[in-house]
Amino acid sequence: QERKMKCNALLIARERRILRQSLIGWRRMIAEIVKVRSQLAAALHLWAHTLEKRCFLALRGYAISRRHKRDEALQALEKRRIALQRQGCVRLLEAADNSKRIHDKKRK
């Protein structure tokens, strides 16, 4: 009977040791999971920030490009307008000159 009690005590001690080791293992595993989740959250935050910056820079570049194209188009239109005004003035002056010549010939 004494031997049976020692055997039971050893079994109980063994079960407690296994239980303690299991609990320690689970705690380590949970701590590792928490650490991994935290690192993942930090990595996702960094990735989102990097993507946001990249998109902002691309959008800014697009806006600058569009503004540059618009300015070039406006400059081209302004040059064309000035050229047409000059051409119109030249033609008006030529027409006035021709009209004056015709008028002067009629007087003579």
Contacts in CASP RR format, 6 or more apart in sequence:
PFRMAT RR
TARGET T0000
AUTHOR 0000-0000-0000
METHOD contacts of the structure
MODEL  1
QERKMKCNALLIARERRILRQSLIGWRRMIAEIVKVRSQLAAALHLWAHT
LEKRCFLALRGYAISRRHKRDEALQALEKRRIALQRQGCVRLLEAADNSK
RIHDKKRK
END
